Amino acid sequence: MAMGSPPAEIIKRQANKAFEASDFQVATSLYSHAMRLDAANPLYVLNRAMSNLKLTKCDISRPANDISIYLGTTPKRSKRLFRRARARKALGDETGARKDLETYVARGGQQKVADAEALSDPLATTKSNATTTLVPAADTSAGYEVKDTALMGKGAFATRVFHRGDLILTEKPLFALPESNDLREIIPAVSAAVERLSPTDLLQLLSLHASYGGNLFVDIYRTNTMPCGLCLVASRFNHSCLPNARYSFHAPSKCLRIFALTDVARGEELCVSYLSSRNVYGSTRAQRQRRFLASFNFSCGCPACSLTGADLEASDARRREAAVLWDGLTKHDPRLHGGRVVRDAVRGIRLLREEGYMADADDFALDAAALCALHSDWESAKYWAKFNYDTKCAEFGKDHEHAREAKVYCDDPRRYAQSGMYSGQKFPARV
Ligand SMILES: C[S@@+](CC[C@H](N)C(=O)[O-])C[C@H]1O[C@@H](n2cnc3c(N)ncnc32)[C@H](O)[C@@H]1O
């Protein structure tokens, strides 16, 4: 498969689109990005100059600066001479422009094209209402704002109080691609997706964090994409091994959603977990750090990973034990050691709570519910099925398929596979 155009060229094409749509602010910024990627290409400078000129009709200093960079280059090709003539004309240098047009014709350019250019008005296509908002202003009514953190670049911060189960954000991914580790597939796929964006979306995408190096678009994509695709706002949420928020994909709306896992104070940073369940709650700091470096190319600086001394030992011990308990749930003989399964589920959930980790208690509750149903202890089965349902509602939303499925068992625990197989034992342990 072809590797596609270099990022700077794709950005330039998008900038041209913005220019043609009289979106000069976006066009100017995109040309700047193209210049940053390929400083040797005089066309980007010239195009930015033209765009700046449209943008700042009265203030010639910005375009003049770009054009002087461009004029410093010696155009060999007639097309470039033609562009330089246009730039000189826009700056009021009629004599220089005329000379360039003459040379352009002498090198094979068409006389009638040169004549038309000589007569044209360089600002003729400017629309009086050509304005654009570059990046949306922080929408504090949304309940969060994106701003700088002390150590992790930008992050999302609560601008109001949230309670567990509150919806924080709903966002449609800009695009999603099939999973692949093969750059020969990823580069053209990401490049094609970027070409399809609007210039404004591309500009926002270019403002996202990039952690890996190499092809810029692939870098941005890898740093920010989630299992459901790339989201401009959700990708500002940093990771924590003690997350206070959780993201999930809501298939009917095709949107990513973020729910509060805990009560969150105004001003607190909203963090999700980039790793799933046991890879976070069941892993020591050293194990998590190894995963982060391998998968995400950063060292986690979250509060749990910043613990030291006895606090760190206690946190690691809780997570180690939670992992052992979770592994054990399916290993105990459910007929003979049902009580053990339920007690271990209780212990696992308490460990997570002691740790301050408020996700994934349903990993444990579900096994306890099925075990109680197996033994026809319907009261306990109902308790655990409801625990599972409440957890799913808070973490994914009531209308999520996980919650809807959990509700079926909550309403009737007899629907668990193999329910009612044994009877006579009760499992009174509760969280
Ligand atoms: C998806 S972005 C999150 C938003 C990002 N901070 C920004 O400025 O746009 C992921 C990047 O944020 C930083 N980051 C996120 N969580 C972090 C954490 N727990 N510790 C250190 N850096 C983190 C890393 O640089 C990571 O590559």
The ligand as a MOL file (V3000), in Angstrom:
LIG
                    3D

  0  0  0     0  0            999 V3000
M  V30 BEGIN CTAB
M  V30 COUNTS 27 29 0 0 0
M  V30 BEGIN ATOM
M  V30 1 C -4.0380 11.3870 25.6730 0
M  V30 2 S -2.8280 12.5070 26.1740 0 CHG=1
M  V30 3 C -3.5360 13.2760 27.5750 0
M  V30 4 C -3.5440 14.7760 27.4560 0
M  V30 5 C -2.1920 15.3890 27.4240 0
M  V30 6 N -1.6630 15.5670 28.7610 0
M  V30 7 C -2.1800 16.7100 26.6810 0
M  V30 8 O -1.4110 17.6050 27.0620 0
M  V30 9 O -2.8980 16.8360 25.6980 0 CHG=-1
M  V30 10 C -1.6510 11.3660 26.8380 0
M  V30 11 C -0.3630 12.0030 27.2460 0
M  V30 12 O -0.5420 12.7540 28.4490 0
M  V30 13 C 0.5250 12.5030 29.3580 0
M  V30 14 N -0.0170 11.7780 30.5190 0
M  V30 15 C -1.2740 11.3170 30.6740 0
M  V30 16 N -1.4360 10.7210 31.8570 0
M  V30 17 C -0.2450 10.7760 32.4710 0
M  V30 18 C 0.2360 10.3080 33.7270 0
M  V30 19 N -0.5340 9.6570 34.5920 0
M  V30 20 N 1.5370 10.5490 34.0340 0
M  V30 21 C 2.3450 11.2040 33.1800 0
M  V30 22 N 1.9470 11.6750 31.9800 0
M  V30 23 C 0.6690 11.4600 31.6230 0
M  V30 24 C 1.5200 11.6420 28.6090 0
M  V30 25 O 2.4560 12.4720 28.0170 0
M  V30 26 C 0.6830 10.9560 27.5640 0
M  V30 27 O 1.4150 10.6080 26.4340 0
M  V30 END ATOM
M  V30 BEGIN BOND
M  V30 1 1 1 2
M  V30 2 1 2 3
M  V30 3 1 2 10
M  V30 4 1 3 4
M  V30 5 1 4 5
M  V30 6 1 5 6
M  V30 7 1 5 7
M  V30 8 2 7 8
M  V30 9 1 7 9
M  V30 10 1 10 11
M  V30 11 1 11 12
M  V30 12 1 11 26
M  V30 13 1 12 13
M  V30 14 1 13 14
M  V30 15 1 13 24
M  V30 16 1 14 15
M  V30 17 1 14 23
M  V30 18 2 15 16
M  V30 19 1 16 17
M  V30 20 1 17 18
M  V30 21 2 17 23
M  V30 22 1 18 19
M  V30 23 2 18 20
M  V30 24 1 20 21
M  V30 25 2 21 22
M  V30 26 1 22 23
M  V30 27 1 24 25
M  V30 28 1 24 26
M  V30 29 1 26 27
M  V30 END BOND
M  V30 END CTAB
M  END
